[in-house]
Structures are given as structure tokens and as C-alpha cells.
Amino acid sequence: MDKKKTQEFADMMRQLVSDVQGAPYPGDGFEPELYSIWYEHVQRHAQDCFEFLDSNFPMEQKEINNTLQKMFK
């Protein structure tokens, strides 16, 4: 993968990790609207990462999908 794509992927992953770390805590005073907003952002960034992986690592797609499926079980 070239340097530009590597940097693009690193930026996407940083954004996704940042989104996940900023998850609203479902404790007292939990606001469903905040969770909904957070969830939409995380889903969008996760989808961007998956699409990038699919388009840039086509030979490894099945292996990557299996690994990702294990992570989210």
C-alpha cells in the first residue's frame, strides 16, 4: 500500500477509535439522543474503514472479514 493510502487508513482508524472512546456512558442521566448521535458517527466511520479494507486488500477480504466477525461477537 502506498504512503498516501497508509496515511488515509491511519486517519480513518484514529477517527473510529476516537469515536468509540467517546461513547456516552449509560448511567444516571443517560440521554438516548446523545447515544443515537454517537452511534450514527461510529457506524459511519466503521463502514468507511470496512470499505477501505475491502477496496485495498481484496485478496485478504475473506480473512479480514473472519477476523472482524470474531471481534464483534
Stockholm file with secondary structure:
# STOCKHOLM 1.0

chainA/1-73         MDKKKTQEFADMMRQLVSDVQGAPYPGDGFEPELYSIWYEHVQRHAQDCFEFLDSNFPMEQKEINNTLQKMFK
#=GR chainA/1-73 SS CCHHHHHHHHHHHHHHHHHHHTCCCCSTTCCHHHHHHHHHHHHHHHHHHHHHHHHHCGGGHHHHHHHHHHHTC
#=GC SS_cons        CCHHHHHHHHHHHHHHHHHHHTCCCCSTTCCHHHHHHHHHHHHHHHHHHHHHHHHHCGGGHHHHHHHHHHHTC
//
